Amino acid sequence: MVIGFKIFREKFTTRTAFDRKARRIDVAYLNGPFKHLKNHWIFIPTEDGRSCDVDFYVDFEFRSKLLQSAIAVVFNEAVMKMVNAFESRAAELYGMPSPNGAGKAAV
């Protein structure tokens, strides 16, 4: 994968595993510019069984203080782009979400 901001461009490698039974995706950091990177997606079925809530978690720190400072400025925007892309693709595949609060993201 590649992460970038203005003049910065860094490549990194992860291993992504889907556990169907646990309804989660875990991303393991292998190598690249981070001190650490922790990321998961957990899919929690709603009571009606027709939809789910998604728990998206990401925590990271770059080795470079300069890169960390630059990315911190736009991190929330980047996360919202990821969430919006996820929601758009889910809407294409499964239909539009209900208006009961879907589409909210906490970062």
Backbone as CSV, one residue per row, in Angstrom:
resi,resn,N_x,N_y,N_z,CA_x,CA_y,CA_z,C_x,C_y,C_z
1,MET,0.854,-1.168,0.000,0.000,0.000,0.000,0.901,1.233,0.000
2,VAL,0.301,2.357,-0.353,1.029,3.622,-0.364,0.216,4.657,0.397
3,ILE,0.900,5.410,1.239,0.273,6.533,1.930,1.051,7.774,1.532
4,GLY,0.336,8.861,1.318,1.021,10.058,0.891,0.320,11.320,1.325
5,PHE,1.111,12.360,1.416,0.610,13.690,1.720,1.587,14.685,1.132
6,LYS,1.114,15.480,0.191,1.929,16.467,-0.506,3.210,15.823,-1.038
7,ILE,4.371,16.210,-0.526,5.636,15.690,-1.068,6.004,14.319,-0.504
8,PHE,5.311,13.872,0.530,5.629,12.592,1.157,4.907,11.451,0.457
9,ARG,5.597,10.362,0.226,5.014,9.159,-0.357,5.749,7.973,0.260
10,GLU,5.029,7.153,0.997,5.636,6.007,1.682,4.887,4.730,1.339
11,LYS,5.625,3.663,1.089,5.036,2.345,0.833,5.111,1.522,2.119
12,PHE,4.105,0.672,2.295,4.131,-0.244,3.429,3.385,-1.519,3.068
13,THR,3.647,-2.553,3.852,3.062,-3.863,3.594,2.256,-4.306,4.809
14,THR,1.077,-4.848,4.539,0.233,-5.408,5.600,-0.236,-6.794,5.185
15,ARG,-0.700,-7.539,6.151,-1.370,-8.813,5.896,-2.786,-8.657,6.424
16,THR,-3.745,-8.892,5.559,-5.150,-8.717,5.912,-5.815,-10.082,6.000
17,ALA,-6.526,-10.302,7.115,-7.188,-11.593,7.331,-8.653,-11.361,7.676
18,PHE,-9.520,-12.102,7.003,-10.952,-12.046,7.264,-11.350,-13.280,8.051
19,ASP,-11.947,-13.080,9.207,-12.461,-14.176,10.031,-13.986,-14.127,9.927
20,ARG,-14.534,-14.970,9.063,-15.977,-14.952,8.800,-16.778,-15.232,10.073
21,LYS,-16.330,-16.201,10.876,-17.061,-16.573,12.082,-17.103,-15.409,13.084
22,ALA,-15.988,-14.708,13.229,-15.915,-13.578,14.163,-16.438,-12.283,13.545
23,ARG,-16.702,-12.321,12.233,-17.197,-11.152,11.501,-16.244,-9.970,11.628
24,ARG,-14.961,-10.233,11.348,-13.988,-9.158,11.472,-12.857,-9.298,10.466
25,ILE,-12.265,-8.166,10.172,-11.084,-8.100,9.329,-9.971,-7.502,10.182
26,ASP,-8.852,-8.186,10.252,-7.690,-7.683,10.978,-6.568,-7.396,10.000
27,VAL,-5.922,-6.268,10.186,-4.809,-5.859,9.339,-3.554,-5.885,10.193
28,ALA,-2.591,-6.720,9.813,-1.329,-6.829,10.543,-0.250,-6.084,9.758
29,TYR,0.462,-5.228,10.429,1.538,-4.448,9.816,2.781,-5.325,9.679
30,LEU,3.367,-5.336,8.477,4.561,-6.139,8.228,5.820,-5.287,8.131
31,ASN,5.813,-4.274,7.261,6.982,-3.403,7.175,6.614,-2.088,6.506
32,GLY,7.449,-1.100,6.739,7.225,0.216,6.166,7.611,1.312,7.131
33,PRO,6.997,2.494,6.998,7.430,3.682,7.724,6.858,3.850,9.138
34,PHE,6.093,2.870,9.613,5.429,3.024,10.906,6.246,2.442,12.056
35,LYS,6.102,3.064,13.234,6.556,2.424,14.475,5.568,1.311,14.797
36,HIS,4.293,1.630,14.620,3.236,0.626,14.774,2.026,1.026,13.938
37,LEU,1.251,0.019,13.568,-0.007,0.209,12.847,-0.944,-0.899,13.285
38,LYS,-2.071,-0.514,13.860,-3.095,-1.471,14.280,-4.389,-1.073,13.595
39,ASN,-5.055,-2.045,12.991,-6.257,-1.732,12.227,-7.183,-2.944,12.217
40,HIS,-8.481,-2.699,12.450,-9.466,-3.769,12.293,-10.809,-3.187,11.885
41,TRP,-11.611,-4.058,11.324,-13.009,-3.793,10.983,-13.811,-4.911,11.638
42,ILE,-14.805,-4.564,12.454,-15.669,-5.564,13.074,-17.103,-5.271,12.627
43,PHE,-17.784,-6.298,12.150,-19.139,-6.168,11.631,-20.111,-6.727,12.666
44,ILE,-20.962,-5.871,13.217,-21.863,-6.234,14.311,-23.295,-6.213,13.784
45,PRO,-23.903,-7.403,13.649,-25.279,-7.449,13.127,-26.241,-6.671,14.027
46,THR,-27.185,-5.984,13.412,-28.219,-5.294,14.177,-29.274,-6.308,14.600
47,GLU,-30.158,-5.893,15.488,-31.172,-6.813,16.012,-32.076,-7.377,14.925
48,ASP,-32.360,-6.571,13.911,-33.255,-7.062,12.855,-32.550,-8.014,11.889
49,GLY,-31.221,-8.102,11.959,-30.467,-9.010,11.105,-30.372,-8.574,9.653
50,ARG,-30.865,-7.383,9.347,-30.867,-6.918,7.955,-29.720,-5.953,7.652
51,SER,-28.996,-5.564,8.666,-27.895,-4.634,8.471,-26.866,-4.876,9.570
52,CYS,-25.836,-4.060,9.578,-24.839,-4.199,10.637,-24.198,-2.849,10.917
53,ASP,-23.657,-2.743,12.094,-22.816,-1.608,12.449,-21.390,-2.039,12.182
54,VAL,-20.547,-1.086,11.817,-19.155,-1.392,11.527,-18.277,-0.642,12.517
55,ASP,-17.467,-1.402,13.245,-16.485,-0.831,14.163,-15.162,-0.782,13.402
56,PHE,-14.746,0.408,13.005,-13.482,0.596,12.299,-12.494,1.211,13.275
57,TYR,-11.342,0.582,13.410,-10.324,1.065,14.339,-8.986,1.146,13.617
58,VAL,-8.304,2.256,13.787,-6.947,2.384,13.273,-6.136,3.210,14.262
59,ASP,-4.938,2.731,14.546,-3.995,3.428,15.417,-2.619,3.243,14.796
60,PHE,-1.871,4.325,14.677,-0.563,4.226,14.064,0.344,5.329,14.568
61,GLU,1.626,5.121,14.365,2.625,6.155,14.610,3.743,5.940,13.602
62,PHE,4.131,7.011,12.949,5.240,6.938,12.003,6.567,7.016,12.735
63,ARG,7.575,6.419,12.155,8.932,6.546,12.694,9.424,7.986,12.570
64,SER,9.095,8.628,11.453,9.516,9.999,11.175,8.586,10.990,11.874
65,LYS,9.141,11.828,12.727,8.339,12.853,13.408,7.783,13.861,12.404
66,LEU,8.562,14.162,11.357,8.110,15.092,10.326,6.888,14.538,9.594
67,LEU,6.950,13.268,9.200,5.816,12.634,8.523,4.618,12.525,9.456
68,GLN,4.854,12.194,10.710,3.776,12.099,11.698,3.056,13.440,11.820
69,SER,3.804,14.523,11.881,3.210,15.855,12.001,2.405,16.217,10.750
70,ALA,2.960,15.902,9.583,2.271,16.229,8.326,0.974,15.445,8.187
71,ILE,0.986,14.160,8.488,-0.195,13.315,8.336,-1.249,13.652,9.387
72,ALA,-0.825,14.025,10.584,-1.777,14.348,11.651,-2.743,15.445,11.221
73,VAL,-2.272,16.368,10.389,-3.097,17.478,9.938,-4.281,17.002,9.110
74,VAL,-4.102,15.955,8.318,-5.156,15.515,7.395,-5.710,14.133,7.749
75,PHE,-5.345,13.589,8.886,-5.734,12.222,9.220,-7.246,12.044,9.275
76,ASN,-7.953,12.925,9.959,-9.412,12.778,10.064,-10.059,12.818,8.693
77,GLU,-9.568,13.689,7.826,-10.105,13.758,6.460,-9.856,12.447,5.712
78,ALA,-8.681,11.869,5.881,-8.356,10.602,5.221,-9.255,9.478,5.730
79,VAL,-9.496,9.433,7.023,-10.371,8.409,7.585,-11.789,8.578,7.048
80,MET,-12.268,9.801,6.968,-13.614,10.028,6.450,-13.716,9.601,4.986
81,LYS,-12.656,9.794,4.207,-12.663,9.333,2.817,-12.759,7.813,2.764
82,MET,-12.029,7.127,3.653,-12.099,5.664,3.699,-13.501,5.205,4.076
83,VAL,-14.088,5.829,5.088,-15.428,5.456,5.538,-16.446,5.729,4.431
84,ASN,-16.333,6.872,3.769,-17.263,7.201,2.681,-17.139,6.216,1.526
85,ALA,-15.908,5.832,1.187,-15.701,4.853,0.112,-16.316,3.513,0.499
86,PHE,-16.143,3.107,1.755,-16.722,1.859,2.251,-18.248,1.908,2.157
87,GLU,-18.831,3.005,2.632,-20.289,3.143,2.604,-20.824,3.177,1.177
88,SER,-20.118,3.861,0.291,-20.555,3.922,-1.112,-20.552,2.546,-1.747
89,ARG,-19.493,1.789,-1.500,-19.414,0.439,-2.075,-20.485,-0.466,-1.467
90,ALA,-20.707,-0.357,-0.166,-21.756,-1.159,0.478,-23.126,-0.799,-0.095
91,ALA,-23.360,0.496,-0.348,-24.642,0.912,-0.931,-24.806,0.346,-2.341
92,GLU,-23.711,0.303,-3.113,-23.776,-0.298,-4.454,-24.146,-1.775,-4.375
93,LEU,-23.551,-2.477,-3.432,-23.752,-3.918,-3.328,-25.047,-4.304,-2.623
94,TYR,-25.427,-3.552,-1.579,-26.512,-3.989,-0.709,-27.672,-3.015,-0.586
95,GLY,-27.592,-1.864,-1.223,-28.659,-0.870,-1.117,-28.306,0.214,-0.124
96,MET,-29.132,1.211,-0.083,-28.882,2.366,0.774,-29.135,2.030,2.235
97,PRO,-28.336,2.642,3.159,-28.552,2.411,4.595,-29.824,3.093,5.077
98,SER,-30.334,2.613,6.202,-31.524,3.223,6.787,-31.131,4.566,7.404
99,PRO,-32.092,5.467,7.568,-31.793,6.805,8.090,-31.642,6.852,9.618
100,ASN,-31.489,5.724,10.284,-31.432,5.697,11.754,-30.027,5.927,12.295
101,GLY,-29.228,6.761,11.624,-27.904,7.072,12.149,-26.788,6.434,11.373
102,ALA,-27.090,5.668,10.338,-26.041,5.067,9.541,-25.250,6.173,8.867
103,GLY,-23.984,5.913,8.647,-23.150,6.890,7.994,-22.375,7.757,8.944
104,LYS,-22.569,7.573,10.244,-21.815,8.348,11.209,-20.488,7.651,11.462
105,ALA,-19.462,8.434,11.615,-18.147,7.875,11.909,-17.534,8.620,13.070
106,ALA,-16.978,7.882,13.988,-16.249,8.492,15.106,-14.774,8.267,14.868
107,VAL,-14.040,9.347,14.871,-12.584,9.246,14.664,-11.864,9.951,15.778
